[in-house]
Amino acid sequence: MNSQTEKDIRDITELVDIKDKSILELGCGMGRISFALADRVQELTAIDIDEKAIRYAQQRNVHDNVVFRVEDLEDFDIGRKYDLILSIGVGYMYLRNLPNAVKNISQHLDDDGIALLICSSPTSEYERVVDLLVEEHVKSVSFYNKFEKILSDHFTFSKKQIKGQLDFSDFDEILRCFQRELKEEYATDMNDQHEEVLKRFFQRKDRLTIEDDSQAYICKHV
């Protein structure tokens, strides 16, 4: 496992019990977290809307207890419930129908199960940098108020902030990181203006480390 995966697994296991649980992972991508959990859980179903990512994960999968499926978080029905539903870094603020996505999560959670949703915090320094690039400075803050209201329609939940940081070795690594962010989350290509914004923000060497806090929502049925 790389250092980020190790941190993610440590955060998960400190918040919930995963041993011998049935797990539904939302937004699994190419299976980074799925594969790291495989030997610790009873079974894991991992879903993502990205067909290419799922095909790649399926080709790499050597675990009998892990299944990858192409599913849309806003409109999926696997036909069963799970002990634990898990998501890390899912872009809930970009969903067209957030209430339906939360309803789907609720419907797939066992009566005494737990949904652990780990999301980027609206106050994280990483997100503030993204806001500079896409000029959406208040979107994230207003979104999480809405997100918590929708969660409360289906769950009782507690919150825990997870402290984290990203360490960049040089400016080229910074550029690559935010190029991916703009492309994957905002369907926007990095341009010269974006690059100048990043250069100004990271002008001091001690800014090559950036805080990236997350908010963990630990949800149970009402």
C-alpha positions in Angstrom: 0.0 0.0 0.0 1.1 3.6 -0.6 1.2 6.1 2.2 -2.2 7.6 1.3 -3.9 4.2 1.2 -2.3 3.3 4.6 -3.7 6.5 6.1 -7.1 5.9 4.6 -7.3 2.3 6.0 -6.0 3.5 9.4 -8.7 6.2 9.5 -11.4 3.7 8.5 -10.4 1.1 11.1 -10.2 3.7 13.9 -13.8 4.8 13.2 -15.6 1.5 12.5 -15.2 -2.2 12.9 -14.6 -3.9 9.6 -13.6 -7.4 10.6 -15.7 -10.0 9.0 -18.3 -7.4 7.8 -20.1 -7.3 4.5 -19.2 -4.0 2.9 -20.5 -1.9 0.1 -17.9 0.6 -1.1 -19.2 3.6 -3.1 -17.0 5.4 -5.7 -14.3 2.7 -5.6 -12.5 3.9 -8.7 -9.8 1.4 -9.7 -10.1 -0.5 -6.4 -7.3 1.1 -4.3 -9.3 0.9 -1.0 -11.1 -2.3 -2.1 -8.0 -4.4 -2.5 -6.5 -3.0 0.8 -9.6 -4.1 2.7 -10.1 -7.5 1.0 -8.2 -9.7 3.5 -9.9 -8.1 6.5 -13.6 -8.3 5.6 -16.1 -11.1 4.9 -17.1 -9.7 1.5 -17.0 -6.4 -0.4 -19.0 -5.1 -3.3 -17.4 -2.1 -4.9 -19.3 0.2 -7.2 -18.3 3.2 -9.5 -19.9 4.9 -12.4 -16.6 4.9 -14.4 -16.7 1.8 -16.6 -13.0 2.0 -17.5 -12.0 2.1 -13.8 -14.3 -0.9 -13.0 -12.9 -2.9 -15.9 -9.3 -2.2 -14.7 -10.3 -3.2 -11.2 -11.9 -6.4 -12.4 -8.8 -7.3 -14.4 -6.6 -6.9 -11.3 -9.0 -8.6 -8.8 -7.6 -11.8 -7.3 -10.0 -11.9 -4.3 -12.9 -14.3 -4.3 -14.7 -12.1 -1.7 -14.5 -8.8 -3.8 -16.9 -7.9 -6.6 -16.7 -4.8 -8.8 -19.8 -3.4 -10.5 -20.6 -0.4 -12.7 -23.4 1.5 -10.8 -24.6 5.1 -10.6 -24.7 6.3 -7.0 -27.9 8.2 -7.8 -29.7 5.3 -9.2 -28.6 1.8 -8.1 -30.2 -1.3 -6.6 -28.0 -4.2 -5.7 -30.9 -6.0 -4.1 -29.4 -6.6 -0.7 -28.2 -4.8 2.5 -24.8 -4.5 4.0 -23.2 -4.3 7.5 -21.1 -1.3 6.5 -21.3 1.2 3.6 -18.1 3.1 3.0 -17.1 6.0 0.8 -13.9 8.0 0.8 -13.7 11.2 -1.3 -16.9 10.7 -3.2 -17.9 14.1 -4.8 -21.3 14.4 -3.3 -21.5 18.0 -4.2 -21.4 17.2 -7.9 -24.3 14.8 -7.9 -27.4 15.9 -9.8 -29.8 14.2 -7.3 -28.2 14.1 -3.9 -31.4 13.2 -2.0 -31.8 10.1 -4.1 -28.2 9.1 -3.6 -28.6 9.3 0.2 -31.9 7.4 0.0 -30.1 4.6 -1.9 -27.4 4.4 0.7 -30.1 4.1 3.4 -31.9 1.4 1.5 -28.7 -0.7 1.2 -27.7 -0.4 4.9 -28.6 -3.2 7.3 -30.9 -2.1 10.2 -28.1 -2.1 12.7 -25.4 -1.2 10.1 -23.1 1.8 9.8 -22.5 4.1 6.8 -19.1 5.8 7.0 -18.8 8.7 4.6 -15.5 10.5 4.6 -15.6 13.8 2.7 -13.3 16.7 2.1 -13.8 19.3 4.7 -15.1 22.7 3.5 -12.4 24.4 5.6 -9.5 22.4 4.3 -6.6 24.2 2.7 -6.6 21.9 -0.3 -10.2 22.9 -1.0 -9.4 26.6 -0.6 -6.7 26.2 -3.3 -9.3 24.5 -5.6 -11.7 27.4 -4.9 -9.0 29.8 -6.1 -8.8 27.9 -9.4 -12.5 27.5 -10.1 -13.7 30.6 -8.4 -16.4 28.9 -6.3 -15.3 30.2 -2.9 -18.5 29.5 -0.9 -19.9 26.5 -2.8 -18.3 23.9 -0.5 -19.4 25.6 2.8 -23.1 26.0 1.7 -23.1 22.4 0.3 -22.2 20.7 3.5 -25.1 22.4 5.4 -27.4 21.0 2.7 -25.7 17.6 2.8 -26.2 17.3 6.6 -29.8 18.2 6.3 -30.4 15.4 3.7 -28.5 12.9 5.8 -30.7 13.7 8.8 -33.8 12.7 6.8 -32.5 9.1 6.9 -29.9 8.8 9.6 -28.6 9.9 12.9 -25.0 10.7 12.6 -21.9 11.9 14.4 -19.0 13.8 12.8 -15.3 13.6 13.3 -12.6 15.7 11.6 -9.7 13.8 10.2 -6.4 15.8 10.0 -4.3 15.2 6.9 -1.7 16.8 4.7 -0.3 16.5 1.2 3.5 16.8 0.8 4.7 17.9 -2.6 8.4 17.3 -3.6 8.4 20.1 -6.2 6.1 22.5 -8.1 5.7 20.1 -11.0 4.1 17.6 -8.6 1.7 20.4 -7.5 0.7 21.0 -11.1 0.0 17.4 -11.7 -2.1 17.1 -8.6 -4.4 20.0 -9.4 -4.5 19.2 -13.1 -6.1 15.9 -12.1 -8.4 17.7 -9.7 -9.7 20.1 -12.3 -10.0 17.4 -15.0 -11.8 14.8 -12.9 -14.0 16.9 -10.7 -14.7 20.0 -12.8 -14.1 18.8 -16.4 -11.7 21.7 -16.8 -8.2 21.8 -18.3 -5.4 23.6 -16.5 -4.5 26.8 -18.2 -1.8 29.5 -17.8 -4.0 31.5 -15.5 -4.5 28.5 -13.2 -0.7 27.9 -13.2 0.0 31.5 -12.2 -2.5 31.2 -9.3 -0.7 28.1 -8.0 2.7 29.8 -8.4 1.5 32.7 -6.2 0.0 30.4 -3.6 3.0 28.2 -3.4 5.6 30.9 -3.7 7.3 30.0 -0.4 9.0 26.7 0.0 7.2 25.9 3.3 3.9 26.0 1.4 4.8 22.7 -0.4 3.0 21.0 2.4 -0.8 21.6 2.3 -3.4 20.7 4.8 -6.2 18.4 3.5 -8.7 17.8 6.3 -11.7 15.5 5.9 -15.0 15.2 7.7 -16.1 11.7 8.6 -19.9 11.2 8.9 -20.7 8.1 10.9 -24.3 7.3 10.1 -26.9 4.9 11.6 -30.6 4.4 10.8 -33.0 6.7 12.7 
